[in-house]
Amino acid sequence: MASVSLSCSATSLRAATVAREGHARRADRGQRYRGRVFSARPGASHRGEASTSTSSDDLDDLISAVASGARDLTRSEIDRLTSELNLTSLCDAACAVRAAGPDPGIVTFSPKVFVPLTFACRDRCGYCTFAKDPEAGSKIYMSLEQVIEVAERGRVAGATECLFTLGDRPEALYPAAKHELNEMGFESTVDYLAHCASAVLARTGLLPHCNAGVLTRTELAKLREVSVSQGLMLESTSDRLVDEPGAAHFNCESKRPATRIRTLDLAGELDVPFTSGILVGIGETREERLDALFAIRESDRKWRGHVQEVIVQNFRAKENTGMRDWPEPSLDELAWTAACARLIFGPVTQIQVPPNLTPEPDDAAGGGPVGDREGWRRLLRCGVSDWGGVSPGVTPDHVSPEAPWPHLSELARVTAEEGYSLVPRLAAQARYVTEGLERWIDARLAPYVRVLADSEGFARASGWCPASLAALEHSQLCEVDGGAKSDFDSHSQTQMDIDEAAVATLLRARGADFDAVCAAADEARAAQCGDVVTYVVNRNINYSNVCTLSCAFCAFSKGPAAEELRGKPYLLAMEEITRRTAEAWARGATEVCMQGGIHPDFTGDDYLAILAAAKAGAPGIHVHAFSPLEVSHGAQTLGLTHREFLKKLKDAGLGSLPGTAAEVLDDPVRAQLCPDKLDTDSWLELVATAHDAGVPTTSTMMFGHVDTDGPDAWARHLLRLRNAHVASVSRNGRGFTEYVPLPFVHFEAPAYRSGYARRGPTLRECVLAHAVGRLTLGAAGLTNVQASWVKMGPEMAGELLRAGCNDLGGVLMNESITRAAGARHGQEMSAATMEGIVAGVGGGRVARVRTTAYGDAPAGRREAAMRAGPLLEV
């Protein structure tokens, strides 16, 4: 796939421990770390000098218990670890815990835009340059239009988060702030913030994250209705820093630890995904720093996991502040604290360090030479898993304007060189999107989250979506294509007895691992199919869009009185079916593909009549018709078994069944997507019966839609297809003829328009559905993998020929179902255009016209297709 960059970022692929210079091996995804690497030495310096003593088994067991999620460390245990382990070993232990988390090969960042709603604040901390006294004659708050203008610039640049940062309750100190709020019609800063966040959401689609200071329960609840996450840095649990003159928080009552912990607890009570953290180097002791981390963890555990990320932020001395001459913490001190945070919070919670503030080693202090972003590298080696929000080229870091945002290409490069992959995320971390969206996100905001999310809860990497005319694009904020070196072994993957976890892992591949999966799929395609790319000259005939079912994804079907929907209900006359079939034959077709809605007036006799009408138009044409659902419906109306009705259909001229109505063969997905359709077992039983009756079928997967749909469900679907194919072939030598991934087209789909579905799968997910389909099914004998040009577009259909596909499907002549869903592609792809796509792939690939059963098309069929002029739309 070298000609097109398809991934914004990268993740680990294989279940293998990956060696990395300078720190512990990264463990398998979800696996417990078992290495004995921790060098214990009482009183070891935090500067990281080499240890000479041997590992302690009980320390290893302790770290393994934390990594497995069996329990948390106690305060006495973290004190023991920090006293007995040197810095290198402490970071190794933190890396081991981090490696046992749900995404061990991923480091995330949030593409954001920074909106400083007001710089006024009731407090003035000794290190802060953000808070400013209002100037006479100047506005204290940004206007709504200013807010929208900044947010819109972020949206255009590819941001997904709108970060609102503001001073704490300025109206409590400044009468002018209260007056300005009242003039705008608001009682408080929080009221105005809620208004602005709601407008940003509605007008730009960016997801607000609100850092509004100390809040009441009512205020948190108000902001929960307009933002997907909120935040408040605990900073420290030391009252001393508030009470002592000259201390960082002197006389800043909003920084009183108990007050801030109360806000943190209230957020947990309200199920708000919440960001908190500590400051390093503002006058606190190490013990006080650990106290603060334990206080955040206590709140998180009490409220069942609302702390989505813990920020470990180093103090930076700034001009014009009371702490301008204060010493900044070293990189070692920051790494020590980040490692402790990882050990305290375990493998799941994200540990974040802002990359624009990262110090480099100090030569004079003996920290070693300054390397190529050595600070970032050291942090990644101590359990850090998130870089936070980054907004290069859009808005500065208004809290630390002296520290510019890093270039994402550089951040991705360093992250990749350390064995991780940089992945964009949303303002709410991925687990809040995939593991309880209904709990964590207000129902009014959930549709906005789904629009921006991929199947794993991360941010979509590009604006591409299935069936759009838009060319592949990467926004400025997501131009990240760096991935860790792949450990994927294509030979072992194509030969192994693959299981659900392995398939799901392949379906999550990113970056270099993504490229390795595509290369392995292409290698398997070459071995199984050679360099021939097939296509069929066919015509789609959708005989009716009237349907009794109400599938959440379908924009094609209509009830009998649905004129107000997209298109009117129709039922083709038998004469029209005959005419279209005859016209198709004259244009070189070897197949008609016929499907329709489950018409309330149909019986099995109507399906037989449709077959007869097609055969009357072209006796020699292959009729590929009726989904398993239509077959089941026809059999039920005539009181026949599936086998009996299939025999009648075959005798009437049916050649094969399309394997549609499968959607995703996973009942939790089907319950949300198409509860009226056949369940998983019924669909599989019917296609097995068709194979036994001598009627071949295709297989499909329609994916990328509802919340229950994702890599795990897709893996189960592929394995169920694989098992069904092997079972049918073993019984009678017949199984599925092809596998066709069908990306969900969202534009007019009821589920999307109602806010319950994503914008289809991402481009990366689409490519992997084809490539992993090849790796999963090809070795089982299902060797034809088709790219749907209607769903993917002609350009991407050609690219899929480099990722395991060997077939481009049919020219179609008429395509109604996907176009009803809003597809931007035309109704016909000429035979000449098909062959042009194949020629464009190069590499010795050659086009061949096939039959439905993948035999050679009869003589003269290709020539007739090449002569055919444009078809009038019907």
BAPAVEX-397940 format. One record per residue (C-alpha): x, y, z. Coordinates in pm, whole numbers, plus 32768, in hexadecimal, padded with zeros to 4 digits. Layout:
BEGIN
XYZ ...
//
This chain:
BEGIN
800080008000 812B80E27FD4 808381CA7ED9 7F7F824D7FCD 7FAE82A1813C 7E8A81F781E2 7EC582158355 7ED683498430 7F8C828C853C 7FF9813685AD 7FCB802986B3 806C7EE48717 7FFF7DAF8659 80937C6686BC 807D7BA68800 81F47BAF8833 82CF7C6B8926 837F7D858872 84E17DE088D4 852B7F508900 86787FF8894C 86A2809B8AA0 856F800F8B51 84A87ED68B97 84117E008A87 82AE7E5C8A29 81CB7D3C8A8C 80BB7CA089BA 7F6B7D5389A2 7EAD7D058ADF 7FB37C0E8B57 804B7C118CB2 81B77C7C8CBF 828A7B598D3C 83EE7BDA8D12 84D47BE18E41 85867D288DFC 855F7E038F2E 86A87E558FD7 866E7E909148 87607F589217 86FD8005935A 873E8177934C 878C817991D7 87AA82D39144 869083529067 879283BD8F66 8788826A8EBE 88EA81E68EEE 891C80768EAA 88B37F858FBA 898D7E6A902B 889D7D9890F9 87BA7C829081 86437C82904C 85587C44916C 844C7B409123 834D7BE79204 837D7D349151 83497C869004 820F7BDF9088 81917D2D9107 81C17DD68FB6 81237CAE8F02 7FF07CC68FE2 7FC77E368F8F 7FFF7DF78E1B 7EF77CE78E17 7DF87DCD8EB9 7DD97CE58FE3 7E0A7E0190D8 7E937F5D9112 7FD37FB691C5 7FB380369326 8067816C939D 8161809C9460 81A57FC8932C 81EC80F2924C 82CE817C935E 838780339360 83AC802E91E6 842F819291D7 8528814C92EC 85A67FFD926B 85A8803590F2 868981219039 85EF82018F30 863781178E0F 85957FF08EBE 847080C28F33 8431812B8DCA 84547FC28D58 834A7F618E54 826680798DDA 829A800B8C71 823C7EA88CCF 80F67F1F8D69 80AB80008C3E 80EF7EDF8B4E 7FD97E148BEF 7ED57F1B8B99 7DCE7F0A8A89 7E9F7FBE897F 800C7F7E89D4 80967FE78883 7FD8812F8867 802C828C88E1 7F0D837F88B2 7EE584F48880 7DB585D08850 7DAA86B5871F 7D1A87E987C8 7CD7895987B0 7D168A2C88E8 7C098B2B8949 7C698C0F8A6F 7B098C878ABD 7B8B8D7D8BBF 7CE08DC68C56 7C468E618D8C 7C5E8D8E8EC8 7C068DBE9036 7D598D2C909A 7EC18D789040 7FB08C52905E 81248C8F907B 817A8BDE8F34 805A8C4F8E54 80678D398D29 7F0D8CD58CAB 7E478D9E8DAB 7E3D8F138D5F 7D8A90398DFC 7C7D90CA8D17 7CE692048C60 7C0493338C68 7B36934E8B2C 7B8791EB8ABA 7AA090C18AB3 7ADE8FBF8BC0 7A428E9C8B01 7A688E29899C 792E8E6A88D5 786D8D408851 78CF8D9586ED 7A3D8DA38750 7A198C4D87F0 79728BBE86B8 7A7A8C5985D5 7B938BAF8697 7AD68A6686A8 7A8C8A6D8534 7BFC8AA384E3 7C44897385B4 7B3B88A58504 7BC788FF83AF 7D23889D8427 7CA6874B84A0 7C6C87838614 7B6C86AE86C9 7B8087548820 7B2D88B68889 7BE488F289D1 7B458A058AA3 7C3D8A888BA6 7BE88BB18C80 7C2E8C588DCA 7B758BDE8EFC 7A2E8C9C8F37 7AAD8DFF8EE6 795D8E9D8F3C 79A78E4E90AA 7AC68F4B90A4 7A7D903E8F8A 793290FD8F84 7976914B8E16 796C8FD88DC6 781C8FB48E71 779A90E38DB6 781390618C65 776F8F118CA4 76278FB78D03 763690928BCC 764D8F558AFB 752C8EB88BB8 75EE8DC48C95 76018D9C8E0C 77598D008E1D 78908CA38D5B 78208B398D5B 76D18B9A8CC0 77858C538BA9 787A8B358B7B 775A8A408B54 76BF8B258A4E 78048B3B8989 784A89C5899F 76ED89788921 771E8A6487FB 787189D087A4 77DB887587A5 76B388D586CB 776C89B685D5 78BA890285AC 788B879F8630 79C387BB8708 79A7870F8858 79CB8802897D 7AAC87B78AA6 7A7788AF8BC2 7B8189168CC0 7AAD8A058D8E 7B4F89F48EE4 7AA489959029 793589488FE3 77F788ED9098 772E87B5904C 762F88858F8C 773F89298EBC 77E587DE8E68 769587528E00 765088828D23 779E885C8C73 776D86E38C4F 764987318B67 772A87F08A74 7883874F8A97 790A85ED8A7B 7A0C861B8B8E 7A7C870F8C97 7BB7874A8D5E 7C5287DE8E95 7DBB87B58EFC 7DD887549069 7F3F87D59051 7F96878091B9 7EFE870792FF 7FDE87EC93CA 7F1E88F4948F 8075898194E0 808A8A08937B 7F4A8ACF93B9 7F9B8B499518 810D8BA8950B 81678D049488 82258CEC9342 81AD8B8A92FB 811F8B3091A7 7FB18B439214 7FC88C43932A 7E718CDA9371 7DD88C1D9247 7CB18B7B92F4 7C3A8AD091B5 7D818A0991C8 7D298981931F 7D55880792F0 7C1187A0939C 7B4E889192BF 7BE288049181 7BB6869B91F0 7A4886ED9231 7A22875890C4 7AD2861A9057 79E185479126 78B085FF90A3 792485BB8F3E 793B844B8F93 77E0844C902A 775C84E08EE5 781D83EE8E02 78E885028D5F 7A2284898CA6 7B1985598D66 7C8185C98D40 7D52861B8E71 7EBF861E8ECC 7FDB86B38F91 80E887B98F68 825187578F9E 8346884F9033 8267895C90CD 82F4892E922A 825687E39283 831A86BC930A 832485689265 824884E4937C 814685F2933D 815285A291CB 810184379213 7FED84A49303 7F4C856591E6 7F5C843E90F7 7EBF835B91FD 7DAC845C923D 7D53846090CA 7D5682E590C1 7C7682CF91F3 7B7183A59148 7B8F82DF9004 7B5F819190B2 7A4282149187 7980827F9052 79DD81568F76 7AD481EA8E84 7A77834F8E2A 7BE083CC8E24 7C3783998CB8 7D9784238CC5 7E9184A08DC3 7F7185BE8D59 80CF85CD8DE7 813787308D91 828787C68DE0 82A689288E62 833E8A248D70 83C68B6D8DF9 83288C958D44 837F8E038D37 82A28EF38DF6 82378DF28EF7 82888DC89064 83408C839019 840C8D048EF2 85538CAA8FA4 84D68B5E9026 85A38A2C8FB3 84F7894F8EB6 84E187D88EF6 85D386FA8E3C 857585F78D3C 85CD84EA8E3A 84D9857F8F32 83C6858B8E2D 840C84248DBF 840B83AE8F2B 82B6844D8F61 822283C98E1B 829A826B8E6E 81FE82838FC8 80B782FB8F2D 80B081CB8E49 80F580DD8F68 7FED81809043 7EDC81878F3A 7F25803A8E94 7F117FDA8D24 7DCB807F8CB5 7DCA81F08D14 7E8282CE8C1E 7FB883788CA7 7FF684BE8BEF 812185A68BDC 810F86E08B01 821A86BA89F3 8251882F89C2 82C488518B2E 83AE87258B39 850887798BC1 864086E38B2C 875A86408BF8 884187328CA9 89B186FB8C52 8A2987C28D7A 895886F38E69 89E685B18DDD 88AF854B8D22 896884EB8BE8 897C858B8A91 884B862889F5 87D5853888E8 86D0854387D8 85A085A188A8 862C84D689C6 8527856A8AAF 840584D889EB 84B6838C89D2 84F683798B47 838983C18B92 831282B08AA7 83FA81C38B62 835082068CAF 81E781B48C61 816482F28BB9 804D829E8AC3 7FBD83EE8A57 804D853989DE 7F0F85FF8A22 7E7D8705893F 7F52878D8825 7EF588B18746 80168906865E 7FD08A1B8569 7E7A8A6E85F9 7E8B8AF5875C 7FAB8B188853 7FBD8A7F89AB 7F288BAB8A5E 7F928B1F8BB0 80FE8AFD8B42 81198BDD8A0E 82958BD88A20 828F8A6389CC 82178A258867 816088E68809 823C87DA876D 8215878285FF 8144864685EB 822E85AB84ED 834E85C685E7 8279854A8708 820B84228635 836D83D385CA 83F783C9872B 82CB830C87AD 82F6820B8699 846A81E786D5 841B8194883E 833A807787CC 81E8812287E1 80F381B486EA 8058830D86FF 7EDD830486E6 7DEA842986F2 7CDB841087F9 7BA584D0885D 7B7A85B4898A 7AE484848A38 7BDB83668A43 7B8A8234896E 7B0981578A87 79F782538AD7 79848240896D 798880C68947 794980428AA6 781980FD8B20 77C582238A40 766A822F8AD9 76FB82528C36 780B834F8BF3 778B842F8ADC 764484F28AE0 7553846189E1 754285B1892E 76B985AC88F6 76DE843E8895 768A84788723 77A485778709 7895847F87A5 7830836D86B1 786C84548589 79D9848585EF 7A29832B867C 7AB281F185E0 7A488094864A 7B41808E876B 7AD881DD87FB 7C0382A08778 7BE383C78689 7BB483878517 7CFC83C78466 7C718470832F 7B348500829D 7B0583D881B3 79CB830681D6 793581F280FD 788582557FB9 78F683C17FC4 799284737E9D 7A9885177F7A 7BFC84B57F2E 7CCD84288046 7D3485478125 7DF4857C8266 7DB286B6832C 7ED2878283AF 7E998700850E 7E98859284AA 7FBC857883BB 804D845C8487 80BD832483D3 81CF82A984BA 81B88150854E 8291806E8619 83627F718560 827F7E4F850E 82B87CF885A4 81B67C5A84C1 82227B138423 81557AED82E6 81AA797D82BB 8142791B841A 800679E883FF 7F92794B82BC 7FDF77ED8336 7F6A77F7849E 7E2277768527 7DA178D38568 7CBA7919868F 7BD17A3586E9 7CCF7AFB87B2 7DD07AE2869A 7CD67B508590 7C657C748667 7DD07CD9869A 7E087CDB8522 7CCF7DAF84F5 7D5F7EB385E5 7EAD7ED68530 7F33803484F5 806580D68459 817F7FE58407 80AF7EC28485 7F977F2C839C 808B7F2B8279 81097DD382E2 7FA77D4682EA 7F627DD3818F 80A97D45810A 805D7BF0819E 7F017BF88106 7F8F7C567FB4 808C7B3E7FCD 7F757A498022 7EA77ACC7EFD 7FC87A927E0F 7FF7792F7E90 7E8578D97E86 7E0C79967D51 7F397A037C89 7F3A7B527BD8 7DE47B387B32 7CE17C397BA1 7B817BCE7B4C 7A3A7C887B19 78E27C267AA2 78037CD679A7 76B67CDB7A59 75817DA87AA0 74DD7DF17BEC 73647DDD7BEB 72CB7E4F7D32 71667DE97CED 70C27E9A7E17 71207F827F31 6FE67F377FF9 70467E808138 6F9E7E178279 70E27E2C833D 717F7F5F83DB 72F57F2383D7 73B180458473 74B38055835A 73CC8045822D 736B817A8164 72F080AB803D 71BD7FFF80CB 707480BA80ED 6F2D80728191 6DF7807C80B1 6DBB81EB8104 6F1982768123 6F12837D800F 6FA784788100 70E583A88116 71FC83968013 7143831E7EDB 6FE882897EBA 6F85811E7EED 6F8980537DAD 6F597EF27D2A 6FDF7E9E7BD1 6EF47DF87ADE 6F5F7CA17A65 6F787D2C7904 70777E2D797D 71487D1D7A20 71437C6178D5 71A27D9B7815 72C37DF478F8 734C7C9278EB 733E7C8B776F 73E87DDE7760 74F87D62784B 753A7C327771 755A7D107640 765E7DDF76F9 77397CB1773F 76B07C4B7896 76CF7AE67911 76107B287A54 74E97BE37AE6 74EF7C1E7C5C 73907C467CE7 73307CAB7E47 721E7D797EE6 716B7DC88027 70957CCD80E2 6F527D348038 6E217D018117 6D547C6E7FF9 6E5D7B7E7F78 6E517A087F94 6F49790A7F17 6E8C79087DCD 6EEE7A737D91 70617A1B7DAE 702978FF7CB6 6F7979F17BCB 709D7AE37BDD 718879C97B79 70AA796D7A55 709F7AD879DF 721A7AF179E0 724679AB7926 71497A1C7825 72267B4677D8 73677A7C77B0 7350790177D4 74CB78DD77E7 750779DC78F6 756F79787A57 747379EC7B5B 751D7A4D7C9F 73F47AA37D79 734C7AB57ECC 73FA7AE28018 73D979D1811F 72CF7AAD81C0 72007AAF8080 72257937805F 71B2790981C4 708979EE8187 702479398049 703D77E380ED 6F7178518219 6E5578DE8144 6E3477948086 6E5776B881B8 6F947619812E 70E175C981CD 720A7693815B 72907568809C 7142752F7FEC 7121769A7F83 728B76AB7F0F 724B757E7E30 711F76307D92 71F277687D5A 730F76A17CC3 722075E87BDC 719377397B6F 72EA77B87B07 7391783D7C41 750A78257C19 758C78A67D67 753379727E9A 75D57ABC7EFF 76537A9D8063 75B67BE280D0 74DD7C208203 76087B9E82C7 766A7CFD8337 77457C988461 77147B3384D6 77137B8B8644 75C77B9486F8 760D7CC287DB 76537D8C86A0 75227D0185EE 74447D538717 74A37EC186F3 74B97ECE8578 73B57DE284E6 72E97D3485F6 71DE7CC184FF 72D17BFE8426 734D7A9B8444 742E7A6A856F 759279F28540 754E787F855D 741E78928476 74E579478369 75FD7849837C 750777278379 745C77A78240 759B77DA8177 7612768081E1 74C775F48163 74F976AC801A 765476177FF2 75C774BC8038 74B674F97F37 75B6754A7E2A 758076C37E36 76C7777E7E6E 76C678C47F30 77A679ED7F66 77F87A7B80BD 77FB7BE28134 78397CBB8265 778D7E0D8285 78507EC38393 78A9800E8435 7764808784CE 76D38055862C 777E80598780 77897EDE87A6 78387EBC8656 79B47EB28653 7AE97DD88626 7A7C7CCD871D 792C7CA18671 79D27CA4851A 7AC37B97858C 79A37ABA85FC 78F77AF884AE 7A277A9283E3 7A5F795884AE 78F178F5848E 790E791C8315 7A4F78528318 79B6773A83E3 787B7734830F 7946772581CE 7A24760B824A 78F6754782C5 783B756B817A 796A750D80AA 79A973DC8182 7840736A8153 780A73A57FE1 7931745C7F48 787275A57F32 788E76DA800E 789E78517FE3 791A78CE7E93 799B7A1C7F14 79B67B02803E 793F7C6A800F 79747D6E8123 78647E778108 78BB7FB681C7 778B805E8260 772081928199 769A82898295 761183B981DC 749F836181D3 749E823882BD 7393825683CC 748581EF84E0 757783038480 746D840B844F 73E883B285A7 754283D18641 757782608692 768182058592 77DE826E852B 783782FD83D6 788981A58357 79D880FD8392 7B1A81BF836C 7BF78187823E 7CEA80BD8311 7BCE7FE28390 7B4D7FAC822E 7C9F7F3F81AC 7CD17E5482D2 7B7A7DB682A0 7BF27D488148 7D597CF281A5 7D007C3082DF 7BE87B888221 7CEF7B048132 7DCE7A8B824F 7CAF79ED830F 7BE7795281F3 7CE3791580DE 7D9D77FE818B 7C4D775381C5 7C0C774A804F 7B3378828030 7C27792D7F47 7B5B7A3A7E96 7B557B897F4C 7A937C9E7EA0 7AB97E187EB4 79707ED37E92 79B180007DB6 785780877E0C 78B080967F7E 7A2480E07F68 7A3581B07E2B 7AFC81517CF4 7C4881DA7D75 7C3C811D7EBB 7BB77FE37E15 7CF87FE57D4B 7DC980137E84 7D1C7EE87F24 7DAB7E0F7E0F 7EF57E467EC8 7E607DD78014 7DE17C7C7FCB 7CC57CB37ED3 7CB77BFB7D89 7B5F7C627D0D 7AB07DAA7CBD 794C7D287CBF 78597D847BAE 781B7EA47AC0 76B87EA67B58 76117F817A4D 75137FEB7B54 756380147CC5 744580807DA3 748380147F08 75CB80C87F4D 756081FA7E89 7424820A7F5D 750A8220808B 75AF83517FEE 76D482BA7F31 777F83B67E4C 77F582BB7D49 774282737C03 765781597BAD 773E80AD7AB6 78AF80657A8E 7900800E7928 79CF7EDD78D1 7AD87FC2783E 7AED80867984 7B087F437A49 7C2F7ED5797A 7CC8802E7995 7CC780107B10 7D7D7EC57AF7 7E7C7F517A05 7EBD80707AF4 7F1F7F837C09 80477F037B41 811F7DEA7BC0 80B67CFE7AAB 7F487CFB7B0F 7E5F7CA379F1 7CE57CC279D6 7C007BA0797F 7A877B99794F 79F17A827A20 78A779D77A5E 77F279DC7BAA 789E78957C06 79F479257BA8 7A1578677A63 7A79790B791A 796479D8787A 78DA79407735 796F79B475F0 78F27B047579 787A7B7F76CC 79A27C66770B 79917CF375AB 781E7D3E75D4 78627DEC771C 79777EBE7682 788E7F2E756A 77737F927653 772D8104766C 76BF81C177A3 758781327843 746382177886 7414823279F8 72D281867A64 
//
